Amino acid sequence: MKKYSKPIDQYEKELETFLNKGEFTLSKNQKKIVNEHREAAKNYLARKSITLRVKKDDLISVKKKAQQQGIPYQTLINLLLGQYAKGKIKLAI
């Protein structure tokens, strides 16, 4: 799996320095929250590439709608799939 990382900014470097020196400590609850966010970020970044055959007209429509929203069309498809998987949108046949 490909790892994605973003360089840390100056503020984050300062926080890291404080933590390493023991000048800034987290409460038990804060540590729990940090670990929950780490796990959520790890799960968010876990992606699987797929090949999908779609009708050309449908793809053109999705690309147009994605452009209107200012997002890449693959992101739109991923958002729609995620919403459906979570039961937030229903399929009408």
N, CA, C and O atoms as a GROMACS GRO file, in nm:
protein
  372
    1MET      N    1   0.085  -0.118   0.000
    1MET     CA    2   0.000   0.000   0.000
    1MET      C    3   0.089   0.123   0.000
    1MET      O    4   0.190   0.128   0.070
    2LYS      N    5   0.052   0.221  -0.076
    2LYS     CA    6   0.126   0.345  -0.087
    2LYS      C    7   0.100   0.431   0.037
    2LYS      O    8  -0.015   0.449   0.077
    3LYS      N    9   0.206   0.482   0.097
    3LYS     CA   10   0.192   0.570   0.214
    3LYS      C   11   0.192   0.714   0.167
    3LYS      O   12   0.274   0.754   0.084
    4TYR      N   13   0.101   0.792   0.221
    4TYR     CA   14   0.093   0.933   0.190
    4TYR      C   15   0.135   1.010   0.314
    4TYR      O   16   0.086   0.984   0.424
    5SER      N   17   0.224   1.104   0.296
    5SER     CA   18   0.260   1.187   0.410
    5SER      C   19   0.279   1.330   0.363
    5SER      O   20   0.321   1.356   0.250
    6LYS      N   21   0.247   1.421   0.451
    6LYS     CA   22   0.260   1.562   0.424
    6LYS      C   23   0.364   1.616   0.519
    6LYS      O   24   0.360   1.584   0.638
    7PRO      N   25   0.457   1.698   0.471
    7PRO     CA   26   0.554   1.754   0.563
    7PRO      C   27   0.483   1.834   0.673
    7PRO      O   28   0.382   1.899   0.648
    8ILE      N   29   0.538   1.827   0.793
    8ILE     CA   30   0.475   1.901   0.902
    8ILE      C   31   0.516   2.048   0.896
    8ILE      O   32   0.626   2.081   0.854
    9ASP      N   33   0.426   2.134   0.939
    9ASP     CA   34   0.454   2.277   0.937
    9ASP      C   35   0.526   2.320   1.066
    9ASP      O   36   0.549   2.238   1.154
   10GLN      N   37   0.559   2.446   1.076
   10GLN     CA   38   0.636   2.497   1.190
   10GLN      C   39   0.562   2.475   1.321
   10GLN      O   40   0.624   2.435   1.420
   11TYR      N   41   0.434   2.500   1.324
   11TYR     CA   42   0.354   2.482   1.445
   11TYR      C   43   0.360   2.336   1.491
   11TYR      O   44   0.377   2.308   1.610
   12GLU      N   45   0.346   2.245   1.396
   12GLU     CA   46   0.351   2.103   1.429
   12GLU      C   47   0.490   2.063   1.478
   12GLU      O   48   0.502   1.979   1.567
   13LYS      N   49   0.594   2.122   1.420
   13LYS     CA   50   0.731   2.095   1.467
   13LYS      C   51   0.748   2.140   1.612
   13LYS      O   52   0.810   2.071   1.692
   14GLU      N   53   0.692   2.258   1.644
   14GLU     CA   54   0.702   2.308   1.782
   14GLU      C   55   0.629   2.215   1.878
   14GLU      O   56   0.680   2.186   1.986
   15LEU      N   57   0.509   2.169   1.840
   15LEU     CA   58   0.437   2.076   1.925
   15LEU      C   59   0.516   1.948   1.946
   15LEU      O   60   0.522   1.895   2.057
   16GLU      N   61   0.576   1.898   1.839
   16GLU     CA   62   0.657   1.776   1.848
   16GLU      C   63   0.774   1.796   1.944
   16GLU      O   64   0.807   1.708   2.023
   17THR      N   65   0.838   1.913   1.936
   17THR     CA   66   0.949   1.945   2.026
   17THR      C   67   0.903   1.946   2.171
   17THR      O   68   0.969   1.888   2.258
   18PHE      N   69   0.791   2.012   2.198
   18PHE     CA   70   0.736   2.015   2.334
   18PHE      C   71   0.706   1.874   2.385
   18PHE      O   72   0.738   1.841   2.499
   19LEU      N   73   0.645   1.793   2.300
   19LEU     CA   74   0.611   1.657   2.340
   19LEU      C   75   0.736   1.576   2.371
   19LEU      O   76   0.742   1.504   2.471
   20ASN      N   77   0.838   1.588   2.285
   20ASN     CA   78   0.962   1.513   2.304
   20ASN      C   79   1.036   1.555   2.431
   20ASN      O   80   1.101   1.472   2.495
   21LYS      N   81   1.026   1.682   2.466
   21LYS     CA   82   1.093   1.732   2.587
   21LYS      C   83   1.010   1.707   2.712
   21LYS      O   84   1.058   1.727   2.823
   22GLY      N   85   0.887   1.664   2.695
   22GLY     CA   86   0.800   1.640   2.809
   22GLY      C   87   0.738   1.768   2.862
   22GLY      O   88   0.681   1.769   2.971
   23GLU      N   89   0.749   1.877   2.788
   23GLU     CA   90   0.694   2.005   2.831
   23GLU      C   91   0.546   2.016   2.802
   23GLU      O   92   0.478   2.106   2.853
   24PHE      N   93   0.496   1.928   2.723
   24PHE     CA   94   0.355   1.929   2.686
   24PHE      C   95   0.307   1.785   2.696
   24PHE      O   96   0.357   1.698   2.623
   25THR      N   97   0.215   1.759   2.782
   25THR     CA   98   0.167   1.622   2.799
   25THR      C   99   0.017   1.617   2.772
   25THR      O  100  -0.055   1.716   2.789
   26LEU      N  101  -0.026   1.502   2.731
   26LEU     CA  102  -0.167   1.481   2.701
   26LEU      C  103  -0.233   1.406   2.816
   26LEU      O  104  -0.171   1.319   2.879
   27SER      N  105  -0.358   1.440   2.843
   27SER     CA  106  -0.435   1.365   2.944
   27SER      C  107  -0.470   1.229   2.885
   27SER      O  108  -0.452   1.205   2.766
   28LYS      N  109  -0.518   1.142   2.969
   28LYS     CA  110  -0.558   1.008   2.924
   28LYS      C  111  -0.666   1.018   2.817
   28LYS      O  112  -0.662   0.946   2.717
   29ASN      N  113  -0.764   1.107   2.837
   29ASN     CA  114  -0.871   1.126   2.740
   29ASN      C  115  -0.817   1.182   2.608
   29ASN      O  116  -0.860   1.139   2.501
   30GLN      N  117  -0.724   1.277   2.616
   30GLN     CA  118  -0.666   1.334   2.495
   30GLN      C  119  -0.588   1.228   2.417
   30GLN      O  120  -0.594   1.224   2.294
   31LYS      N  121  -0.515   1.142   2.488
   31LYS     CA  122  -0.441   1.034   2.422
   31LYS      C  123  -0.537   0.940   2.349
   31LYS      O  124  -0.509   0.893   2.239
   32LYS      N  125  -0.652   0.913   2.414
   32LYS     CA  126  -0.753   0.827   2.352
   32LYS      C  127  -0.804   0.891   2.223
   32LYS      O  128  -0.819   0.823   2.122
   33ILE      N  129  -0.832   1.020   2.228
   33ILE     CA  130  -0.882   1.092   2.111
   33ILE      C  131  -0.778   1.092   1.999
   33ILE      O  132  -0.811   1.072   1.882
   34VAL      N  133  -0.652   1.115   2.035
   34VAL     CA  134  -0.544   1.114   1.935
   34VAL      C  135  -0.537   0.977   1.868
   34VAL      O  136  -0.525   0.968   1.746
   35ASN      N  137  -0.544   0.871   1.947
   35ASN     CA  138  -0.538   0.736   1.890
   35ASN      C  139  -0.658   0.707   1.800
   35ASN      O  140  -0.644   0.642   1.697
   36GLU      N  141  -0.775   0.755   1.840
   36GLU     CA  142  -0.895   0.737   1.755
   36GLU      C  143  -0.877   0.810   1.622
   36GLU      O  144  -0.914   0.757   1.516
   37HIS      N  145  -0.822   0.930   1.626
   37HIS     CA  146  -0.801   1.006   1.503
   37HIS      C  147  -0.694   0.940   1.416
   37HIS      O  148  -0.707   0.938   1.294
   38ARG      N  149  -0.590   0.885   1.478
   38ARG     CA  150  -0.488   0.814   1.400
   38ARG      C  151  -0.550   0.696   1.327
   38ARG      O  152  -0.524   0.674   1.208
   39GLU      N  153  -0.631   0.620   1.398
   39GLU     CA  154  -0.696   0.503   1.339
   39GLU      C  155  -0.790   0.544   1.226
   39GLU      O  156  -0.793   0.480   1.121
   40ALA      N  157  -0.866   0.651   1.246
   40ALA     CA  158  -0.956   0.700   1.143
   40ALA      C  159  -0.879   0.744   1.020
   40ALA      O  160  -0.920   0.716   0.907
   41ALA      N  161  -0.767   0.813   1.041
   41ALA     CA  162  -0.685   0.859   0.928
   41ALA      C  163  -0.627   0.740   0.854
   41ALA      O  164  -0.623   0.740   0.730
   42LYS      N  165  -0.582   0.640   0.927
   42LYS     CA  166  -0.526   0.522   0.863
   42LYS      C  167  -0.632   0.452   0.778
   42LYS      O  168  -0.604   0.410   0.666
   43ASN      N  169  -0.752   0.439   0.832
   43ASN     CA  170  -0.860   0.376   0.757
   43ASN      C  171  -0.903   0.459   0.638
   43ASN      O  172  -0.939   0.405   0.533
   44TYR      N  173  -0.900   0.591   0.653
   44TYR     CA  174  -0.939   0.680   0.544
   44TYR      C  175  -0.843   0.666   0.426
   44TYR      O  176  -0.884   0.672   0.311
   45LEU      N  177  -0.715   0.649   0.456
   45LEU     CA  178  -0.615   0.643   0.351
   45LEU      C  179  -0.607   0.505   0.286
   45LEU      O  180  -0.544   0.490   0.182
   46ALA      N  181  -0.671   0.404   0.345
   46ALA     CA  182  -0.669   0.270   0.287
   46ALA      C  183  -0.759   0.270   0.163
   46ALA      O  184  -0.881   0.284   0.174
   47ARG      N  185  -0.700   0.256   0.048
   47ARG     CA  186  -0.774   0.260  -0.078
   47ARG      C  187  -0.745   0.134  -0.159
   47ARG      O  188  -0.641   0.071  -0.144
   48LYS      N  189  -0.837   0.100  -0.245
   48LYS     CA  190  -0.824  -0.014  -0.335
   48LYS      C  191  -0.863   0.032  -0.474
   48LYS      O  192  -0.973   0.083  -0.496
   49SER      N  193  -0.774   0.015  -0.568
   49SER     CA  194  -0.803   0.050  -0.707
   49SER      C  195  -0.890  -0.059  -0.769
   49SER      O  196  -0.869  -0.178  -0.745
   50ILE      N  197  -0.988  -0.016  -0.849
   50ILE     CA  198  -1.074  -0.111  -0.920
   50ILE      C  199  -1.087  -0.066  -1.065
   50ILE      O  200  -1.059   0.048  -1.100
   51THR      N  201  -1.129  -0.159  -1.147
   51THR     CA  202  -1.164  -0.128  -1.285
   51THR      C  203  -1.315  -0.141  -1.295
   51THR      O  204  -1.373  -0.240  -1.250
   52LEU      N  205  -1.378  -0.042  -1.354
   52LEU     CA  206  -1.523  -0.039  -1.360
   52LEU      C  207  -1.567   0.000  -1.501
   52LEU      O  208  -1.520   0.101  -1.555
   53ARG      N  209  -1.654  -0.077  -1.559
   53ARG     CA  210  -1.706  -0.044  -1.691
   53ARG      C  211  -1.839   0.030  -1.672
   53ARG      O  212  -1.929  -0.018  -1.603
   54VAL      N  213  -1.849   0.146  -1.734
   54VAL     CA  214  -1.972   0.226  -1.725
   54VAL      C  215  -2.010   0.274  -1.864
   54VAL      O  216  -1.927   0.277  -1.956
   55LYS      N  217  -2.136   0.311  -1.878
   55LYS     CA  218  -2.179   0.366  -2.006
   55LYS      C  219  -2.110   0.501  -2.027
   55LYS      O  220  -2.095   0.580  -1.933
   56LYS      N  221  -2.071   0.527  -2.150
   56LYS     CA  222  -2.000   0.649  -2.183
   56LYS      C  223  -2.080   0.773  -2.146
   56LYS      O  224  -2.026   0.869  -2.090
   57ASP      N  225  -2.210   0.772  -2.176
   57ASP     CA  226  -2.296   0.887  -2.145
   57ASP      C  227  -2.302   0.912  -1.993
   57ASP      O  228  -2.303   1.027  -1.949
   58ASP      N  229  -2.308   0.803  -1.915
   58ASP     CA  230  -2.312   0.819  -1.770
   58ASP      C  231  -2.182   0.882  -1.719
   58ASP      O  232  -2.184   0.970  -1.633
   59LEU      N  233  -2.070   0.837  -1.773
   59LEU     CA  234  -1.942   0.892  -1.730
   59LEU      C  235  -1.931   1.040  -1.766
   59LEU      O  236  -1.881   1.120  -1.687
   60ILE      N  237  -1.977   1.075  -1.883
   60ILE     CA  238  -1.976   1.217  -1.924
   60ILE      C  239  -2.061   1.300  -1.828
   60ILE      O  240  -2.020   1.409  -1.787
   61SER      N  241  -2.178   1.248  -1.791
   61SER     CA  242  -2.266   1.320  -1.697
   61SER      C  243  -2.201   1.335  -1.560
   61SER      O  244  -2.207   1.442  -1.500
   62VAL      N  245  -2.138   1.228  -1.512
   62VAL     CA  246  -2.072   1.234  -1.381
   62VAL      C  247  -1.956   1.333  -1.384
   62VAL      O  248  -1.936   1.410  -1.290
   63LYS      N  249  -1.878   1.331  -1.493
   63LYS     CA  250  -1.767   1.425  -1.504
   63LYS      C  251  -1.817   1.569  -1.504
   63LYS      O  252  -1.756   1.656  -1.442
   64LYS      N  253  -1.927   1.594  -1.575
   64LYS     CA  254  -1.984   1.728  -1.580
   64LYS      C  255  -2.030   1.772  -1.442
   64LYS      O  256  -2.002   1.885  -1.400
   65LYS      N  257  -2.100   1.684  -1.370
   65LYS     CA  258  -2.149   1.718  -1.236
   65LYS      C  259  -2.033   1.739  -1.139
   65LYS      O  260  -2.039   1.828  -1.054
   66ALA      N  261  -1.928   1.660  -1.152
   66ALA     CA  262  -1.811   1.676  -1.066
   66ALA      C  263  -1.744   1.811  -1.093
   66ALA      O  264  -1.703   1.880  -1.001
   67GLN      N  265  -1.735   1.846  -1.220
   67GLN     CA  266  -1.675   1.975  -1.256
   67GLN      C  267  -1.757   2.090  -1.199
   67GLN      O  268  -1.701   2.189  -1.152
   68GLN      N  269  -1.888   2.078  -1.203
   68GLN     CA  270  -1.975   2.182  -1.146
   68GLN      C  271  -1.954   2.196  -0.995
   68GLN      O  272  -1.967   2.305  -0.940
   69GLN      N  273  -1.921   2.085  -0.930
   69GLN     CA  274  -1.896   2.086  -0.785
   69GLN      C  275  -1.752   2.124  -0.753
   69GLN      O  276  -1.718   2.150  -0.637
   70GLY      N  277  -1.668   2.128  -0.855
   70GLY     CA  278  -1.528   2.164  -0.835
   70GLY      C  279  -1.444   2.052  -0.774
   70GLY      O  280  -1.347   2.078  -0.703
   71ILE      N  281  -1.483   1.927  -0.802
   71ILE     CA  282  -1.407   1.813  -0.751
   71ILE      C  283  -1.377   1.717  -0.865
   71ILE      O  284  -1.448   1.717  -0.966
   72PRO      N  285  -1.272   1.634  -0.852
   72PRO     CA  286  -1.244   1.534  -0.955
   72PRO      C  287  -1.358   1.432  -0.964
   72PRO      O  288  -1.422   1.401  -0.864
   73TYR      N  289  -1.382   1.382  -1.083
   73TYR     CA  290  -1.495   1.290  -1.102
   73TYR      C  291  -1.477   1.161  -1.023
   73TYR      O  292  -1.575   1.104  -0.975
   74GLN      N  293  -1.352   1.112  -1.009
   74GLN     CA  294  -1.330   0.990  -0.932
   74GLN      C  295  -1.364   1.012  -0.784
   74GLN      O  296  -1.412   0.921  -0.717
   75THR      N  297  -1.340   1.132  -0.734
   75THR     CA  298  -1.376   1.165  -0.597
   75THR      C  299  -1.527   1.162  -0.582
   75THR      O  300  -1.579   1.110  -0.483
   76LEU      N  301  -1.598   1.216  -0.680
   76LEU     CA  302  -1.744   1.213  -0.676
   76LEU      C  303  -1.796   1.070  -0.675
   76LEU      O  304  -1.885   1.036  -0.597
   77ILE      N  305  -1.742   0.986  -0.762
   77ILE     CA  306  -1.784   0.846  -0.766
   77ILE      C  307  -1.755   0.778  -0.632
   77ILE      O  308  -1.838   0.703  -0.581
   78ASN      N  309  -1.638   0.806  -0.575
   78ASN     CA  310  -1.601   0.748  -0.446
   78ASN      C  311  -1.696   0.795  -0.336
   78ASN      O  312  -1.737   0.715  -0.251
   79LEU      N  313  -1.732   0.923  -0.337
   79LEU     CA  314  -1.825   0.976  -0.238
   79LEU      C  315  -1.962   0.909  -0.250
   79LEU      O  316  -2.023   0.871  -0.151
   80LEU      N  317  -2.009   0.896  -0.374
   80LEU     CA  318  -2.139   0.831  -0.397
   80LEU      C  319  -2.137   0.686  -0.350
   80LEU      O  320  -2.232   0.641  -0.285
   81LEU      N  321  -2.031   0.614  -0.381
   81LEU     CA  322  -2.019   0.475  -0.340
   81LEU      C  323  -2.016   0.464  -0.187
   81LEU      O  324  -2.080   0.376  -0.129
   82GLY      N  325  -1.941   0.552  -0.124
   82GLY     CA  326  -1.933   0.551   0.022
   82GLY      C  327  -2.066   0.582   0.087
   82GLY      O  328  -2.104   0.517   0.185
   83GLN      N  329  -2.139   0.680   0.034
   83GLN     CA  330  -2.270   0.714   0.087
   83GLN      C  331  -2.367   0.597   0.072
   83GLN      O  332  -2.444   0.568   0.164
   84TYR      N  333  -2.362   0.530  -0.041
   84TYR     CA  334  -2.448   0.414  -0.062
   84TYR      C  335  -2.411   0.301   0.034
   84TYR      O  336  -2.500   0.238   0.093
   85ALA      N  337  -2.282   0.275   0.049
   85ALA     CA  338  -2.235   0.168   0.138
   85ALA      C  339  -2.278   0.193   0.283
   85ALA      O  340  -2.304   0.098   0.356
   86LYS      N  341  -2.285   0.319   0.323
   86LYS     CA  342  -2.326   0.353   0.460
   86LYS      C  343  -2.477   0.361   0.476
   86LYS      O  344  -2.527   0.385   0.586
   87GLY      N  345  -2.551   0.340   0.366
   87GLY     CA  346  -2.696   0.343   0.371
   87GLY      C  347  -2.753   0.484   0.375
   87GLY      O  348  -2.870   0.502   0.408
   88LYS      N  349  -2.672   0.584   0.342
   88LYS     CA  350  -2.720   0.723   0.346
   88LYS      C  351  -2.795   0.761   0.220
   88LYS      O  352  -2.873   0.856   0.221
   89ILE      N  353  -2.773   0.687   0.112
   89ILE     CA  354  -2.851   0.706  -0.010
   89ILE      C  355  -2.904   0.570  -0.055
   89ILE      O  356  -2.840   0.467  -0.034
   90LYS      N  357  -3.019   0.571  -0.116
   90LYS     CA  358  -3.084   0.446  -0.159
   90LYS      C  359  -3.082   0.437  -0.311
   90LYS      O  360  -3.082   0.538  -0.382
   91LEU      N  361  -3.080   0.315  -0.359
   91LEU     CA  362  -3.080   0.290  -0.502
   91LEU      C  363  -3.225   0.276  -0.549
   91LEU      O  364  -3.302   0.199  -0.492
   92ALA      N  365  -3.262   0.350  -0.652
   92ALA     CA  366  -3.395   0.339  -0.709
   92ALA      C  367  -3.384   0.272  -0.846
   92ALA      O  368  -3.319   0.325  -0.937
   93ILE      N  369  -3.447   0.157  -0.859
   93ILE     CA  370  -3.439   0.083  -0.986
   93ILE      C  371  -3.574   0.090  -1.055
   93ILE      O  372  -3.590   0.034  -1.164
   0.00000   0.00000   0.00000
